[in-house]
């Protein structure tokens, strides 16, 4: 899991592999201070995630609440069918702003005047 601070205060977090009880800690560490006070938007890229367990869903919903509380947009990039299915199956899909790729997430932020 990697967190990258981009131009304009946008933080992009890249996750890969499986998000389960054994790996969720590294994603949690990448996100524990997000959104930071100078974060204008947060993009969590799950396009290279092949599996997401309930602990990963819990982490994402917790991050969503922190972003809402801070007034910071949270954009998810979900390009893999397994992650899409678990978000839809858990009924969480409509709670998130979800995009097929990073460019689409940035386009939404641009349209909202965040970039």
Secondary structure, DSSP 8 states (H G I E B T S, - for coil): -EEEE-GGGEEEEEEEEEESTTTHHHHHHHHTT-S-TT-SEEEEEEEEEEEE-HHHHHHHHHHHHHHHHHT-EEEEE---HHHHHHHHHTT-GGGSEEESSHHHHHHHHHHTT--
